[in-house]
Amino acid sequence: MLAIVCPGQGSQTPGFLAPWLEMDGTRELLEELSDAAGVDLVRHGTVSDEETIKDTAVAQPLIVAAGLVAGSILEGDASDPATTVLAGHSVGEITASGLAGVLSPAESLALVRVRATGMAEAAAATPTGMAAVVGGDQEEVLAAIEAAGLTPANVNGAGQVVAAGTLEALADLSAPARARVIPLKVAGAFHTEHMSPAVDALAAHVRTLSPADPRLPLLSNRDGAAVASGAEVLERIVDQVTRPVRWDRCMDALAERGVTGVLELLPGGTLTGLAKRGLKGTATLALKSPEDLDAARAFLAEHSA
């Protein structure tokens, strides 16, 4: 049983798309997706610096486009709903939804354009951010986050909870025993009430869409449940803006389904890292460069057979 997972914001690095442009059709697809996203994905994926691609309005379309590019290259290698499941972390849920056929690639980028713009504007209104709390007892970590006036915006499992809120409150966050706090390179307190101003525009955009039902099982990062209705997928994507991401429940669902392999699409590394700790004994592969494609195809064949 195979899980294809799609990373969220913060997984991007400067120049990570450059080697992919050497592949036939990639530049043309990125240019098409750039039109839908309203940003130059080719430039931002190749020459833009770290500060530029940290901008929410750039980072989110860039990450979704990267995952869709990788998915298009591997398309057909894993398409059996009996042996393949999809999931995405935060904005990666839009990537996963696109791969599941809920929206076309262009529609996915148009959706993330509205999401990213609204969240960037919300983030600019108040200085906010996020920090990962790694290790320690989860209940003690959650209590420390609450005591600091912060929100557990991502409960990722594998000993990682991400706190979000004002920069002042983050500065006062004290790690409990056996835990440490790691500031994240994101521009706002995502998946908290600080993002409320972004909801109305996203909900209005969603009402203009005609989604298809997922062609593969698609897990929601709200609770790890498989969502069979395209309309509900989009409803959950809207709600996700202010709701915590429960990646721990997604990993629980993967374990319950008997997943034997987790393939993380571009820009891979974060979710496979969590899987190595939270799904011990499960094979993992992170897609980072075109050099990984042969291994990815073999991995798909092995775990989706």
Residue pairs with C-beta under 8 A, 6 or more apart in sequence:
1 83
1 84
1 85
1 257
1 258
1 259
1 260
1 261
1 303
1 304
2 78
2 83
2 84
2 85
2 259
2 260
2 261
2 262
2 263
2 300
2 303
2 304
3 84
3 85
3 86
3 87
3 254
3 257
3 259
3 261
3 262
3 263
4 71
4 78
4 84
4 85
4 86
4 87
4 96
4 99
4 263
4 265
5 86
5 87
5 88
5 89
5 92
5 96
5 262
5 263
5 264
5 265
5 271
5 272
5 275
6 67
6 86
6 87
6 88
6 89
6 92
6 93
6 95
6 96
6 99
6 264
6 265
6 271
7 63
7 67
7 88
7 89
7 92
7 264
7 265
7 267
7 268
7 269
7 270
7 271
8 63
8 88
8 89
8 90
8 91
8 92
8 245
8 270
9 56
9 59
9 60
9 63
9 90
9 91
9 186
9 190
10 59
10 184
10 185
10 186
10 270
11 63
11 267
11 268
11 269
11 270
12 53
12 59
12 62
12 63
12 66
12 267
13 50
13 53
13 267
14 48
14 49
14 50
14 53
15 45
15 46
15 47
16 45
16 66
16 266
16 267
16 288
17 30
17 41
17 42
17 45
17 46
17 62
17 66
17 69
18 45
18 46
19 289
19 290
19 291
20 26
20 45
20 66
20 69
20 266
20 289
20 290
21 27
21 30
21 42
21 46
22 290
23 73
23 290
26 69
26 73
27 42
29 68
29 69
29 72
29 105
30 41
30 42
30 45
30 65
30 69
31 41
31 42
32 105
32 106
33 41
33 61
33 65
33 68
33 105
33 106
33 109
34 40
34 41
34 42
34 65
35 106
36 105
36 106
36 107
36 109
36 110
36 113
37 61
37 65
37 109
37 110
37 112
37 113
38 61
38 113
39 57
39 58
39 61
39 62
39 113
41 61
41 62
41 65
44 52
44 53
44 58
44 62
45 62
45 65
45 66
48 58
50 185
52 58
53 59
53 62
54 185
54 186
54 187
55 120
55 187
56 116
56 119
56 120
56 123
56 186
56 187
56 188
57 116
57 117
57 120
58 116
59 116
59 187
60 91
60 112
60 115
60 116
60 119
61 109
61 112
61 113
61 116
63 91
63 92
63 95
63 267
64 91
64 92
64 94
64 95
64 98
64 108
64 109
64 112
65 109
66 265
66 266
66 267
67 88
67 92
67 95
67 96
67 98
67 99
67 265
67 266
68 95
68 98
68 99
68 105
68 108
68 109
69 266
70 265
70 266
70 287
71 95
71 98
71 99
71 265
72 105
73 293
74 293
74 296
74 297
74 300
77 296
77 297
77 300
77 301
77 304
78 84
78 263
78 300
78 304
79 215
79 216
80 304
81 215
81 216
81 217
83 303
83 304
83 305
84 216
84 217
84 304
85 216
85 217
85 218
85 219
85 226
85 254
85 257
85 259
86 96
86 99
86 100
86 214
86 216
86 217
86 218
86 219
87 93
87 96
87 218
87 219
87 221
87 250
87 253
87 254
88 94
88 95
88 96
88 97
88 221
89 154
89 156
89 221
89 245
89 247
89 250
89 270
89 271
90 154
90 190
90 191
90 221
90 240
90 245
91 112
91 115
91 116
92 271
93 220
93 221
93 236
93 237
93 240
94 108
94 111
94 112
94 115
94 237
95 108
95 265
96 218
97 103
97 108
97 214
97 218
97 233
97 234
97 237
98 104
98 105
98 107
98 108
99 216
100 214
100 215
100 216
100 218
100 233
101 212
101 214
101 215
101 216
102 211
102 212
102 213
102 214
102 218
102 230
102 233
102 234
103 111
103 209
103 211
103 212
107 209
110 205
111 202
111 205
111 206
111 209
111 234
111 237
114 201
114 202
114 205
115 198
115 202
115 237
115 241
117 201
118 195
118 197
118 198
118 199
118 201
118 202
118 241
119 188
119 190
119 195
119 198
119 241
120 187
120 188
121 197
121 198
122 188
122 194
122 195
122 196
122 197
122 198
123 187
123 188
123 189
123 190
123 194
123 195
124 188
125 197
126 166
126 194
127 166
127 167
127 168
128 164
128 165
128 166
128 167
128 188
128 189
128 192
128 194
129 164
129 165
129 167
129 170
129 183
129 184
129 186
129 187
129 188
129 189
130 153
130 154
130 162
130 163
130 164
130 170
130 183
130 184
130 186
130 188
130 189
130 190
131 162
131 163
131 164
131 170
131 173
131 181
131 182
131 183
131 184
132 160
132 161
132 162
132 163
132 181
132 182
132 184
133 141
133 144
133 145
133 160
133 161
133 162
133 163
133 173
133 175
133 179
133 180
133 181
133 182
134 159
134 160
134 179
134 180
134 181
134 182
135 159
135 178
135 179
135 180
136 159
136 175
136 176
136 177
136 178
136 179
137 176
137 177
137 178
138 155
138 159
138 161
140 176
140 177
140 179
141 161
141 175
141 176
141 179
142 152
142 161
143 176
144 173
144 174
144 175
144 176
144 179
145 151
145 152
145 161
145 163
145 173
146 152
148 163
148 165
148 169
148 170
148 172
148 173
148 174
149 165
149 166
149 169
150 163
150 164
150 165
150 169
150 170
150 173
151 163
151 164
151 165
151 189
151 191
151 192
151 193
151 244
152 161
152 162
152 163
152 164
152 244
153 162
153 163
153 164
153 189
153 190
153 191
153 192
153 244
153 245
154 160
154 161
154 162
154 164
154 191
154 244
154 245
154 247
155 161
155 162
155 244
155 245
155 246
155 247
155 248
156 162
156 245
156 247
156 248
156 274
157 247
157 248
157 251
157 252
157 274
157 277
157 278
158 248
158 251
158 273
158 274
158 275
158 276
158 277
158 278
159 277
160 274
162 184
163 170
163 173
163 181
164 189
164 190
164 191
164 192
164 194
165 189
165 192
165 194
166 189
170 183
173 181
175 181
188 194
188 195
189 195
190 241
191 240
191 241
191 242
191 243
191 244
191 245
192 242
193 242
195 241
195 242
196 241
196 242
198 241
199 238
199 241
199 242
202 237
202 238
202 241
203 238
206 234
206 235
206 237
206 238
209 234
211 230
211 231
211 233
211 234
212 230
213 228
213 229
213 230
214 227
214 228
214 230
214 233
217 226
218 226
218 227
218 233
219 225
219 226
219 227
219 250
219 253
219 254
220 226
220 227
220 233
220 236
221 240
221 245
221 246
221 247
221 249
221 250
222 236
222 239
222 240
222 243
222 245
222 246
223 246
223 249
224 246
224 249
224 250
224 251
224 252
224 253
225 253
226 253
227 233
227 236
247 271
247 274
248 278
251 274
251 275
251 278
251 279
254 262
254 275
254 279
254 282
255 279
255 282
259 279
259 282
259 303
260 282
260 283
260 303
261 282
261 283
261 284
261 285
261 299
261 302
261 303
262 271
262 272
262 275
262 279
262 282
262 283
262 284
262 285
263 284
263 285
263 287
263 296
263 299
263 300
263 303
264 270
264 271
264 272
264 275
264 284
264 285
264 286
264 287
265 287
266 287
266 288
267 288
268 285
268 286
268 287
268 288
268 292
269 286
269 288
271 286
272 284
272 285
272 286
275 282
275 284
276 284
283 299
283 302
283 303
285 292
285 295
285 296
285 299
286 292
287 293
287 296
